């Protein structure tokens, strides 16, 4: 069972640090329209690197 990343949209500032930190380039995507990040839950391995780097604590780990 993997943990999955959850994003609090109200806290995300769209800085993209999580994207540059993620070891899989296909997990996190930046939406230009909303300036927010989305997660491909089926690809996320739950390493937590993005959670650790987020300056606004907008990301958390949840059981998948």
OpenMM code with the backbone's topology and positions (N, CA, C; nanometers):
from openmm import Vec3, app, unit

residues = "UNK UNK UNK UNK UNK UNK UNK UNK UNK UNK UNK UNK UNK UNK UNK UNK UNK UNK UNK UNK UNK UNK UNK UNK UNK UNK UNK UNK UNK UNK UNK UNK UNK UNK UNK UNK UNK UNK UNK UNK UNK UNK UNK UNK UNK UNK UNK UNK UNK UNK UNK UNK UNK UNK UNK UNK UNK UNK UNK UNK UNK UNK UNK UNK".split()
positions = [
    Vec3(0.0846, -0.1191, 0.0000),
    Vec3(0.0000, 0.0000, 0.0000),
    Vec3(0.0884, 0.1245, 0.0000),
    Vec3(0.0671, 0.2112, -0.0955),
    Vec3(0.1427, 0.3346, -0.1063),
    Vec3(0.0668, 0.4489, -0.0395),
    Vec3(0.1420, 0.5490, 0.0014),
    Vec3(0.0803, 0.6725, 0.0458),
    Vec3(0.0711, 0.7623, -0.0773),
    Vec3(-0.0274, 0.8446, -0.0827),
    Vec3(-0.0450, 0.9347, -0.1964),
    Vec3(-0.0391, 1.0791, -0.1479),
    Vec3(0.0044, 1.1648, -0.2354),
    Vec3(0.0153, 1.3070, -0.2033),
    Vec3(-0.1194, 1.3745, -0.2222),
    Vec3(-0.1545, 1.4571, -0.1273),
    Vec3(-0.2749, 1.5398, -0.1359),
    Vec3(-0.2306, 1.6856, -0.1304),
    Vec3(-0.2981, 1.7698, -0.2068),
    Vec3(-0.2619, 1.9113, -0.2125),
    Vec3(-0.3782, 1.9965, -0.1644),
    Vec3(-0.3493, 2.0870, -0.0731),
    Vec3(-0.4487, 2.1845, -0.0264),
    Vec3(-0.4418, 2.3034, -0.1225),
    Vec3(-0.5373, 2.3099, -0.2138),
    Vec3(-0.5352, 2.4142, -0.3166),
    Vec3(-0.5332, 2.5554, -0.2597),
    Vec3(-0.5923, 2.5739, -0.1440),
    Vec3(-0.5948, 2.7077, -0.0853),
    Vec3(-0.4580, 2.7509, -0.0330),
    Vec3(-0.3655, 2.6565, -0.0145),
    Vec3(-0.2309, 2.6886, 0.0338),
    Vec3(-0.1268, 2.6911, -0.0774),
    Vec3(-0.1530, 2.6189, -0.1867),
    Vec3(-0.0570, 2.6076, -0.2970),
    Vec3(-0.0396, 2.7429, -0.3655),
    Vec3(0.0876, 2.7841, -0.3820),
    Vec3(0.1165, 2.9114, -0.4489),
    Vec3(0.1714, 2.8901, -0.5904),
    Vec3(0.1783, 2.7644, -0.6331),
    Vec3(0.2243, 2.7351, -0.7682),
    Vec3(0.3712, 2.7608, -0.7918),
    Vec3(0.4544, 2.7442, -0.6905),
    Vec3(0.5981, 2.7726, -0.7027),
    Vec3(0.6724, 2.6660, -0.7837),
    Vec3(0.6157, 2.5484, -0.7961),
    Vec3(0.6686, 2.4367, -0.8753),
    Vec3(0.7922, 2.3694, -0.8145),
    Vec3(0.8256, 2.3992, -0.6910),
    Vec3(0.9380, 2.3300, -0.6267),
    Vec3(0.9126, 2.1799, -0.6187),
    Vec3(0.7896, 2.1434, -0.5957),
    Vec3(0.7540, 2.0015, -0.5862),
    Vec3(0.7808, 1.9293, -0.7177),
    Vec3(0.7514, 1.9948, -0.8288),
    Vec3(0.7718, 1.9337, -0.9600),
    Vec3(0.9194, 1.9085, -0.9847),
    Vec3(1.0017, 2.0056, -0.9516),
    Vec3(1.1455, 1.9896, -0.9750),
    Vec3(1.2095, 1.8894, -0.8784),
    Vec3(1.1430, 1.8610, -0.7675),
    Vec3(1.1950, 1.7679, -0.6677),
    Vec3(1.1519, 1.6242, -0.6942),
    Vec3(1.0384, 1.6052, -0.7547),
    Vec3(0.9825, 1.4714, -0.7763),
    Vec3(1.0722, 1.3887, -0.8691),
    Vec3(1.1052, 1.2647, -0.8298),
    Vec3(1.1900, 1.1803, -0.9143),
    Vec3(1.1198, 1.1296, -1.0412),
    Vec3(0.9877, 1.1360, -1.0469),
    Vec3(0.9135, 1.0928, -1.1653),
    Vec3(0.8517, 1.2161, -1.2308),
    Vec3(0.8965, 1.2523, -1.3495),
    Vec3(0.8475, 1.3751, -1.4148),
    Vec3(0.7008, 1.3711, -1.4575),
    Vec3(0.6356, 1.2569, -1.4419),
    Vec3(0.4967, 1.2448, -1.4846),
    Vec3(0.3957, 1.2452, -1.3700),
    Vec3(0.4409, 1.2681, -1.2482),
    Vec3(0.3511, 1.2629, -1.1324),
    Vec3(0.2826, 1.3970, -1.1071),
    Vec3(0.3574, 1.5036, -1.1054),
    Vec3(0.3037, 1.6361, -1.0740),
    Vec3(0.2988, 1.7225, -1.1988),
    Vec3(0.1882, 1.7934, -1.2152),
    Vec3(0.1730, 1.8818, -1.3305),
    Vec3(0.1224, 2.0181, -1.2841),
    Vec3(0.1709, 2.1225, -1.3502),
    Vec3(0.1295, 2.2593, -1.3207),
    Vec3(0.0200, 2.3000, -1.4188),
    Vec3(-0.0917, 2.3465, -1.3651),
    Vec3(-0.2019, 2.3956, -1.4487),
    Vec3(-0.1895, 2.5470, -1.4618),
    Vec3(-0.1602, 2.5925, -1.5814),
    Vec3(-0.1398, 2.7360, -1.6040),
    Vec3(-0.2635, 2.8189, -1.5721),
    Vec3(-0.3809, 2.7647, -1.6047),
    Vec3(-0.5051, 2.8401, -1.5858),
    Vec3(-0.5295, 2.8750, -1.4383),
    Vec3(-0.5124, 2.7747, -1.3520),
    Vec3(-0.5394, 2.7952, -1.2096),
    Vec3(-0.4135, 2.8242, -1.1290),
    Vec3(-0.2970, 2.8076, -1.1924),
    Vec3(-0.1673, 2.8254, -1.1265),
    Vec3(-0.1519, 2.7321, -1.0058),
    Vec3(-0.2032, 2.6111, -1.0201),
    Vec3(-0.1979, 2.5105, -0.9140),
    Vec3(-0.1340, 2.3826, -0.9666),
    Vec3(-0.1002, 2.2945, -0.8751),
    Vec3(-0.0379, 2.1664, -0.9055),
    Vec3(-0.1421, 2.0556, -0.8905),
    Vec3(-0.1371, 1.9575, -0.9815),
    Vec3(-0.2208, 1.8393, -0.9664),
    Vec3(-0.1299, 1.7159, -0.9589),
    Vec3(-0.1812, 1.6098, -0.8971),
    Vec3(-0.1058, 1.4868, -0.8762),
    Vec3(-0.1708, 1.3726, -0.9536),
    Vec3(-0.0885, 1.2956, -1.0235),
    Vec3(-0.1355, 1.1714, -1.0864),
    Vec3(-0.1204, 1.0620, -0.9817),
    Vec3(-0.2275, 1.0352, -0.9081),
    Vec3(-0.2222, 0.9396, -0.7973),
    Vec3(-0.1763, 0.8012, -0.8397),
    Vec3(-0.2085, 0.7621, -0.9608),
    Vec3(-0.1709, 0.6284, -1.0058),
    Vec3(-0.0213, 0.6150, -1.0320),
    Vec3(0.0506, 0.7251, -1.0434),
    Vec3(0.1951, 0.7214, -1.0680),
    Vec3(0.2777, 0.7543, -0.9433),
    Vec3(0.2195, 0.8218, -0.8477),
    Vec3(0.2914, 0.8629, -0.7265),
    Vec3(0.3306, 0.7405, -0.6439),
    Vec3(0.4586, 0.7349, -0.6061),
    Vec3(0.5098, 0.6233, -0.5259),
    Vec3(0.5128, 0.6560, -0.3765),
    Vec3(0.4764, 0.7776, -0.3411),
    Vec3(0.4682, 0.8152, -0.2005),
    Vec3(0.6019, 0.8397, -0.1333),
    Vec3(0.7004, 0.8870, -0.2077),
    Vec3(0.8334, 0.9100, -0.1489),
    Vec3(0.8338, 1.0276, -0.0506),
    Vec3(0.7440, 1.1250, -0.0695),
    Vec3(0.7330, 1.2368, 0.0229),
    Vec3(0.8293, 1.3516, -0.0006),
    Vec3(0.9100, 1.3467, -0.1056),
    Vec3(1.0042, 1.4558, -0.1316),
    Vec3(0.9333, 1.5880, -0.1573),
    Vec3(0.8224, 1.5821, -0.2286),
    Vec3(0.7472, 1.7046, -0.2576),
    Vec3(0.6861, 1.7643, -0.1309),
    Vec3(0.6410, 1.6775, -0.0425),
    Vec3(0.5828, 1.7229, 0.0843),
    Vec3(0.6890, 1.7952, 0.1669),
    Vec3(0.8084, 1.7384, 0.1687),
    Vec3(0.9172, 1.7964, 0.2478),
    Vec3(0.9637, 1.9315, 0.1949),
    Vec3(0.9571, 1.9521, 0.0631),
    Vec3(1.0099, 2.0746, 0.0023),
    Vec3(0.9078, 2.1887, -0.0037),
    Vec3(0.7812, 2.1596, 0.0103),
    Vec3(0.6761, 2.2610, -0.0068),
    Vec3(0.6890, 2.3732, 0.0971),
    Vec3(0.7132, 2.4977, 0.0512),
    Vec3(0.7337, 2.6083, 0.1451),
    Vec3(0.6064, 2.6516, 0.2187),
    Vec3(0.4903, 2.6200, 0.1638),
    Vec3(0.3637, 2.6605, 0.2250),
    Vec3(0.2917, 2.5458, 0.2949),
    Vec3(0.3578, 2.4287, 0.3011),
    Vec3(0.2979, 2.3096, 0.3648),
    Vec3(0.1613, 2.2783, 0.3037),
    Vec3(0.1533, 2.2951, 0.1701),
    Vec3(0.0279, 2.2690, 0.0990),
    Vec3(0.0111, 2.1217, 0.0656),
    Vec3(0.1179, 2.0435, 0.0835),
    Vec3(0.1139, 1.9019, 0.0466),
    Vec3(0.1223, 1.8149, 0.1711),
    Vec3(0.0540, 1.7009, 0.1649),
    Vec3(0.0569, 1.6049, 0.2751),
    Vec3(0.0461, 1.4646, 0.2187),
    Vec3(0.0774, 1.3664, 0.3007),
    Vec3(0.0679, 1.2275, 0.2593),
    Vec3(-0.0599, 1.1670, 0.3177),
    Vec3(-0.1286, 1.0890, 0.2365),
    Vec3(-0.2502, 1.0212, 0.2810),
    Vec3(-0.2433, 0.8773, 0.2318),
    Vec3(-0.2982, 0.7860, 0.3081),
    Vec3(-0.3001, 0.6445, 0.2674),
    Vec3(-0.3804, 0.6304, 0.1394),
    Vec3(-0.3276, 0.5536, 0.0480),
    Vec3(-0.3971, 0.5327, -0.0802),
    Vec3(-0.4701, 0.4008, -0.0792),
] * unit.nanometer
topology = app.Topology()
chain = topology.addChain("A")
for resn in residues:
    res = topology.addResidue(resn, chain)
    for name in ("N", "CA", "C"):
        topology.addAtom(name, app.Element.getBySymbol(name[0]), res)
